Amino acid sequence: MLSGKVVVAQGGGPTAVINQSMVGAVAESRKFRNVDLIYGALHGVRGIIDEDFLDLTQETTNNLEMVAATPSSALGSTRDKPDLKYCHEIFRVLQAHKVAYFFYIGGNDSSDTVRIVSEEAEKAHYPLRCIHIPKTIDNDLVENDHTPGYPSAARFVAQAFMGANLDNWSLPGVYLSVVMGRHSGFLTAASALGKKFPDDGPHLIYLPERVFDIEAFVADVQRVYARYGRCVAAISEGVHDAAGAPIGAPVSKEMERDAHGNVQLSGTGALADLLIEEVRTKLKIKRVRADTLGYLQRSFIGCVSDVDQREAREVGEKAVQYAIWGSKDGSVAIQRTGFYSVDYKLVPLTSVAGKTRTMPDEFISSSGTDVTDAFRLYLRPLLGSGMPDAYRLRSESNQVARILRTAG
Amino acid sequence: MLSGKVVVAQGGGPTAVINQSMVGAVAESRKFRNVDLIYGALHGVRGIIDEDFLDLTQETTNNLEMVAATPSSALGSTRDKPDLKYCHEIFRVLQAHKVAYFFYIGGNDSSDTVRIVSEEAEKAHYPLRCIHIPKTIDNDLVENDHTPGYPSAARFVAQAFMGANLDNWSLPGVYLSVVMGRHSGFLTAASALGKKFPDDGPHLIYLPERVFDIEAFVADVQRVYARYGRCVAAISEGVHDAAGAPIGAPVSKEMERDAHGNVQLSGTGALADLLIEEVRTKLKIKRVRADTLGYLQRSFIGCVSDVDQREAREVGEKAVQYAIWGSKDGSVAIQRTGFYSVDYKLVPLTSVAGKTRTMPDEFISSSGTDVTDAFRLYLRPLLGSGMPDAYRLRSESNQVARILRTAG
């Protein structure tokens, strides 16, 4: 059992429950006598490099609990994707501060950072336990049944479509909504969980796991509109053509690229506006509207899955237990053990780092524009308790006969 | 006390609580022996013209209650703005079905329809009580302290900005978000209720009550960004230049106009994308993101003010009481009587119909880009109970000294 300081940091896009993991790690670390002090690095690994630390040993338990229930990254985050030199610098700072335990909460990029730092420490024969704590609304980490952050974002998306479907029923037309997720369609697929009645939308769901063809899309919308007199479609921001080129990208004037060279997809309504233009022009449907769910998906306060909260808390707590009792490096992974129960295990950093999980085929309908019952069964327990429900007036039995016009 | 049927209908944009008003009117009507049957017209006045009625006398009380708690218009809605001929047709159908009471839930257009139908009935010496029940997320009805639907939409906007502010703090940059409201800034102003800590956003709020100047906007963003290293701005979709031309409109290729000749503003990300392009180009800030809150503001399920629910229910109930006990036509209005309490009164249809209320000057700061405490005091009680709250780690006192670098 190593003695020394603990450093906790948060990387990548915030989620509704990432602070649960942070507080889980901090609260558990506080219980160990071999832990001197617990530092929080501000803005992820950037805060380590800059030695921007908060002493969380001096934070009140009450405030930690209130922060845990607050969405977004309370320590701040970063989009930095450290290379070997950057990671060596991280290691040098951790060493200087006599850090024995490093916990990094993030997605697959963050796990790769943890892997490199772990290797740097090993090379230098410096005893440092490095644990990656999973987090991502995209649900794209391998080795995990699902990742903390995804259930709450999925709940937001399901509730958003539940309401949008009612709105579209009330004032019929075509409604498109663009959902986050560059490579994985899990979040877009969650829109299906907003459906209750047989004619409810979303009637069409477009995932990055399938090639997006604009002509086929317009034909799909036309078919649904002919049948229901309305159409609700969920579209992943990551939809792309057969060559892999994103559909939304060509229209943005100044293309911003992230550290990976990826074109910026979120934070713009370009894809939605391109698609409504297609539908309006080709189908001559008057009422065509589009939303881009945007940052609300990951940061909206007051829409959270209690299952997600609990699990996010536990992965933070387990990380400390694996590091201190187990004295091992790795990535904490969530395994589903029943309907619904989970267990945790520590997997090698190399098995998670830099890998991307996408929707398995059995979750996508053969049409390619819907999800399967297997997916519904997978997602439903994650959404947690107290999901709102939509009700309708019963119109079949209560129709009134016309007097002035013949019933048609 | 007239005997005959009741017709209830819903017009204009849906809200989170419009079904409360509908169920309030239906449930109260069921108590009167002089009411034969209660019809719901499908898709507003369009359903009256088409004689598309549901017999709500045969709907179960349980289902009515579940529908009341469901957002959006359960009877369907319409964007039709009836002229005299259309209103005459409405009257003719109501007469043919022996309707004695007509309740129309909607905004100022709907109140104008009720006014004309009321006048048609009077001209024909046909005894018909016509009552307008207020509803609009824009909060733009005169004679009302506020209108049902606004508090829940305002709560959604406040919660959205509360989360977006945390997200922007975590990954600093410029974040713009476009809020609904063509002529009235009440909903955009609600973004200010998401602020808690002194440096919280939205730092800038742009309302249609003030002229929008793009150069001034860019300078405002620059000033805030220089001070906080980040900037969150709330922008009404109705912002316009000194000549009254909407800022967002010129970029949309096919401009859709509604029955009033207004350019379509919602359901597109054009304004947001135009503004981020300005900021990105002129200020050379890398991280610039924009959302358009879109239809979620009025239809999101699971974010509702309980105060709004109660009041929406009561205006529906009061409408029936005014019509049957009072035997008068008019528009039900909400009056604030204390902090916080309300009462209702019936005002003449002519005093509401076709008029638009905007934000009074005492609610807008002298800078023109913020709200006043008077507005905060006005809005806070409307948001209802159980508002989520955001917490932070206390960073001032817990800063750790640097070892490798001098603290800077």
Interface residues (C-beta under 8 A of the other chain):
Chain A: Q10 G13 P14 Y39 G40 L42 H43 D50 E51 F53 L54 D55 L56 Q58 E59 N63 M66 V67 A69 T70 P71 S72 S73 A74 L75 G76 S77 T78 R79 R92 V93 A96 H97 Q159 A160 M162 G163 A164 L166 D167 W169 S170 L171 Y175 K253 E254 E256 S266 G267 T268 G269 A270 A272 D273 I276 E277 R280 T281 K286 V288 R289 A290 D291 T292 L293 G294 Y295 L296 R298 S299 F300 I301 G302 C303 M387 P388 D389 A390 Y391 R392 L393 R394 S395 S397 N398 Q399 V400 R402 I403 L404 R405
Chain B: Q10 G13 P14 Y39 G40 L42 D50 E51 F53 L54 D55 L56 Q58 E59 N63 M66 V67 A69 T70 P71 S72 S73 A74 L75 G76 S77 T78 R79 R92 V93 A96 H97 Q159 A160 M162 G163 A164 L166 D167 W169 S170 L171 Y175 K253 E254 E256 S266 G267 T268 G269 A270 A272 D273 I276 E277 R280 T281 K286 V288 R289 A290 D291 T292 L293 G294 Y295 L296 R298 S299 F300 I301 G302 C303 M387 P388 D389 A390 Y391 R392 L393 R394 S395 S397 N398 Q399 V400 R402 I403 L404 R405
